[in-house]
Amino acid sequence: YRDLHTFELQAPTRLIEWARGNRVCVAGYGQSDGNEILQLIPPPTLLTKEIQGLCPERDFKVECGGFSERPVYSLKYVPDTSLLVTSGPPDSSLQVWQVSAEDSDVIKSVNTIATENGTGQSWAKIATISARAPWVLHGSGLDRVQITEVESRKNVYTAASRGSKELSDLAFLDCNTLLLCCVTGHLCLADIRQPQSLMEAMSVPSVPCSEQWRMGTRHGPQGLEPSFQPVARLSSRGHLTLTDLRKTSEFLALAKARVPSPGSGAEFLCVSWAPALEGYLAISGFDGTVHVFDTQSWDSSGREAEPIFVHKGHAFGGAGGSGDPPLVTVHTWHLQKPRTLLSAASDGSLHVWDWVQPCGKC
Amino acid sequence: LLVFHWCPGAGQDVGRSCILVSIAGKNVMLDCGMHMGYNDDRRFPDFSYITQNGRLTDFLDCVIISHFHLDHCGALPYFSEMVGYDGPIYMTHPTKAICPILLEDYRKITVDKKGETNFFTSQMIKDCMKKVVAVHLHQTVQVDEELEIKAYYAGHVLGAAMFQIKVGCESVVYTGDYNMTPDRHLGAAWIDKCRPDLLISESTYATTIRDSKRCRERDFLKKVHETVERGGKVLIPVFALGRAQELCILLETFWERMNLKAPIYFSTGLTEKANHYYKLFITWTNQKIRKTFVQRNMFEFKHIKAFDRAFADNPGPMVVFATPGMLHAGQSLQIFRKWAGNEKNMVIMPGYCVQGTVGHKILSGQRKLEMEGRQILEVKMQVEYMSFSAHADAKGIMQLIRQAEPRNVLLVHGEAKKMEFLKQKIEQEFHVSCFMPANGETTTILTNPCIPVDISLGLLKRETAIGPLPDAKKPKLMHGTLLMKDNSFRLVSPEQALKELGLAEHQLRFTCRVHIQDPRKEHETVLRVYNHLKGVLKDYSVQHLPDGSITVESILIQATAHSEDQGTKVLLVSWTYQDEELGSYLTSLLKKGLPQSTP
């Protein structure tokens, strides 16, 4: 490590979202009500690239907070607005909140975007964009994907239904293109200008079912052109696939991560690309660790890949003894500092760590 | 309950603590701090706020000091000797022992080194301390017949306490500065379920999520180790007592584990005194220290020695703890001047530095300082900041509220504008009101005092016997007479009250006339009335007496013919005051007339 800071949140979070001004947002996902949404200001050591002058604080400050009656499983800021959207069980409706950090430090609930509930589907996955207007893309299953305008709550797009597979992720590739990932690993592309077509893209390497998949997309430098960055998919058994969306008939790369088995399920699977390091990605959700990989050395053989770095802090941090070992619920990369990550675990811990590139690589 | 709050200090400033509470007619001052950022009168609170004309001694029933930090007790000698107060001042034993040392230290620096005049003297400190009454933890102290106080362990620093102030059944708990997690030499704050009307809590770290102690300690040790390894000197400016002990234990343990040889020094004079006080007040330290104390005195360090001024010039690596903590004067500043020019050296500021001090300047990035005599000092040594202060964060505040179960909460020391979230959090979780007054503001809190009343056994038995059976889940309404004599309240039966007061009982009887159209004879009318009432009032005892009258419970109904009109009968309905309700009901019932078809 170059650096490691550990913090303890009052309640564990399963999301870490970046907001304007380098703010970080976390939220509780407990079953009882009284879950808090907290927008945090990271310590000055994390805000700037180099340490300038005084660095008195090493602590996160709660800039503002809100109370949610339902567990918060997903949260996304709506760009260019002071709003954010959350979702969580028991249904697939969305909650809209207002953050007005200058006036008061309370995040207020302003609206709900209701949806019809599909059978057996729980909560909606969400993605936001503010190209033509502040939009939120949401849905819990393939048959319920829609885009709603956040302020007016009007529906602007509904995807053609292609079966009711449960979704694990969705994303805006640009202001017209959507990428949807199902729990089974299937990817679908859609162009919102052509509501009837839903292109089914790459499926997954044929491995026995009961695996669940998540995807990670990389956002290139600012701009709304389609970013032809490979899409990564991670399964609950540790399989990783990289796909170039322009050539969906083949995999760019296939690999396997060493993960404990039997796995802890797919609840907290997380895979993400490094925004400032080409070809690096991180995975977590199997145990108390976060693995960082350099995918540039991967091929299509599907053999086991060695991680460049493993963060084990959460596994050791716990109170020790009683209870299950903590499980990493989410991780995310710092947007500017290339080797800094934030990770959270089921025991409420929040770590900020900066790993050192092992020798031999530049 | 009134709380007048003075804690001026803009933004993040530590400011000073001084709170005035008015509770059930008693006036108590909580803490009497000094603001260390100002060098003029602004450092002391303006006591003319309290009372324009009267003497402070007459107005205030007592003063309570929570702990020895100067922002809580620094203005005490000024207040008692220069402004004038002769009443009792309460604090814990360690606070009483240590306060005068810190006050004297600060006085020396301010007056002797800086040449200030409007400041208290050594004699004033001594005179002030003569007015102090020391208290033990959990000891109820009667300030006067009605006012009592009790101290609770607060952690934070040696001798820090939270105080409960009680008058009758109204009470306030003031936390001072406290800490809910134990550290290396002190335990965590603790209070019982005392359910005060108001809990006044500090909230300095309420909106902070602190870096784990282990990380901070690890980073601190790493920095010290690196400096010493390259032959540099580490200066750690500290206040004599407080975090210094914590850091000493930390370094001692590390030195032992890593088998390091570089010397560690602690300011002369204060080492012995500090150890002496910690030994004396061993019960104030945490469990671990008390347990291990038998085997080895945690405060007798193997690797830490007393410092001599001359050592600062010794070559080679070393670590020195020197006072005062903000590098504003004294020994730490002297050493700083000697070592500042060498980039191998390091100074680690272990706490917040008030504006105006050298500590604050170097932490702000200043590298060229103007010293006395217009000398410029170039700072090439490394400057680090590492805060080890022990305050409660949001989680800790919630824990304390959960322990004490107050009816209202008041937060001080925080940044009022940005605390709406915490306020809502407290209000939602505990269903209490939360106040966050600005400096100089008065907060009024309404309390519901309980007035205990004794009820006589006879009355209790009698009242529970009437009406439906008592239900444990439902409140039962009872009637009695309240006797207030001297300071006691008693609820007794009216008969007993009359007896005790020597009054005769008067009976009130109401009689009402109801006219009924009925040409028949009186006794027939009576029979009609009787049957009617019997049919309607099934739950009541309706009787037809041989003398021709009807009774409904204890109400009497008699019929007579109207003197002028044979077709009209006059019913006389008569009841006592106790049966008012039934009587009125009967009357209105009869006024409606009798049913046409009578059996």
Interface residues (C-beta under 8 A of the other chain):
Chain A: L4 H5 T6 F7 E8 L9 Q10 G34 E36 L40 P43 Q52 G53 L54 C55 P56 E57 R58 D59 F60 K61 V62 E63 C64 G65 G66 F67 S104 D105 V106 I107 G317 L350
Chain B: T207 T208 I209 R210 D211 S212 R214 C215 R216 Y352 L363 S364 G365 Y385 S387 A394 K395 M398 K417 K418 M419 E420 F421 Q424 K425 Q428 E429
